[in-house]
C-alpha cells in the first residue's frame, strides 16, 4: 500500500515538473517581449485611426479621451497624458 502511495506521489511530482518545463519552453521571454511590443504598436496605430474616424469637423477627439473611454492603462501603451503622445510611436 505504501509503495502505491509513493508511486502516486512521484508520478504527481513528475507531472508537475513536465508542466513547468512545458510552460518555460512555450513562454520564451524574448518572444513575449517581441509580442508585447507588437501589440503596443498596433494598439497605438488603432487609437490614431479611431481618433481620426471619430473626430467631427469641428472637434477633434483627444487620445486621452479615447484611452479613458476604453479603460486602457496609459503605462501599458506608453502614453503620456500631459504630452498627449506616445513615448515610442
JOZI-V552419 format. One record per helix or strand of 3 or more residues. SS is the DSSP state (a for helix, b for strand). FROM is the first residue (numbers start at 0). LEN is the number of residues. If there is no record, write none. Layout:
BEGIN
ss=SS from=FROM len=LEN
ss=SS from=FROM len=LEN
END
This chain:
BEGIN
ss=a from=1 len=25
ss=a from=28 len=26
ss=a from=62 len=8
ss=a from=73 len=4
END
